[in-house]
Amino acid sequence: MEEFVRYLVSLLVEEPDKIEIRPRTAGQTKVYQVFVAQRDLGKVIGRRGRTAGALRLVVEAASRKFDERATVDIIS
């Protein structure tokens, strides 16, 4: 799942080499904390958080395919 999250985020940013993903566990849910370059932060969050919401939705749906729970947090 971490590579999938990295792939999705890399499609959105101009500096994909600066993507950092830190997996954490919160109860039964795997939380992928995503760090990007400061100039790419707005692209990952999107207008009114729509891009971030869509990213979370896709990751949550994909994780269910593997009988897991996962979500994404974008850290500034």
Legacy VTK file of the C-alpha trace (Angstrom):
# vtk DataFile Version 3.0
C-alpha trace
ASCII
DATASET POLYDATA
POINTS 76 float
0.000 0.000 0.000
2.855 2.392 0.716
4.087 2.161 -2.870
0.546 2.724 -4.126
0.256 5.886 -2.013
3.670 7.048 -3.262
2.581 6.453 -6.869
-0.651 8.423 -6.466
1.078 11.349 -4.774
3.878 11.389 -7.356
1.289 11.991 -10.081
0.267 15.212 -8.329
3.581 16.860 -7.464
6.394 18.551 -9.367
9.116 17.190 -7.079
8.390 13.463 -6.671
11.864 12.812 -5.253
10.923 14.864 -2.158
7.958 12.646 -1.241
8.337 11.022 2.141
5.827 8.530 3.496
5.822 7.394 7.115
3.457 4.540 7.935
1.921 4.574 11.408
-0.601 2.341 13.102
-3.622 3.777 14.877
-5.674 0.936 16.311
-6.518 -1.322 13.395
-5.910 1.380 10.803
-2.635 1.978 8.979
-2.075 5.718 8.568
0.289 6.860 5.840
1.686 10.268 6.697
2.660 12.020 3.477
5.293 14.762 3.408
5.898 16.702 0.181
7.890 19.783 -0.805
6.333 23.007 0.474
5.549 24.212 -3.059
3.645 20.978 -3.807
1.522 21.029 -0.670
-1.337 22.962 -2.283
-1.452 20.533 -5.198
-1.781 17.536 -2.908
-4.441 19.160 -0.735
-6.345 20.750 -3.599
-9.022 23.387 -3.565
-11.106 23.002 -0.395
-9.315 19.702 0.271
-10.936 17.899 -2.624
-7.748 16.289 -3.910
-6.773 15.115 -0.416
-10.279 13.739 0.099
-10.169 11.866 -3.192
-6.731 10.487 -2.338
-8.034 9.206 1.012
-11.076 7.669 -0.655
-8.990 5.767 -3.219
-6.514 4.508 -0.605
-9.287 3.418 1.761
-11.073 1.561 -1.040
-7.866 -0.106 -2.258
-6.902 -1.200 1.247
-10.219 -3.025 1.655
-9.242 -5.174 -1.309
-6.425 -6.547 0.870
-8.616 -6.840 4.009
-6.836 -3.902 5.625
-7.766 -0.449 6.808
-5.649 2.442 5.606
-5.893 6.188 5.267
-3.670 9.115 4.325
-2.655 12.199 6.321
-0.973 15.069 4.537
1.520 16.757 6.827
2.638 20.328 6.152
LINES 1 77
76 0 1 2 3 4 5 6 7 8 9 10 11 12 13 14 15 16 17 18 19 20 21 22 23 24 25 26 27 28 29 30 31 32 33 34 35 36 37 38 39 40 41 42 43 44 45 46 47 48 49 50 51 52 53 54 55 56 57 58 59 60 61 62 63 64 65 66 67 68 69 70 71 72 73 74 75
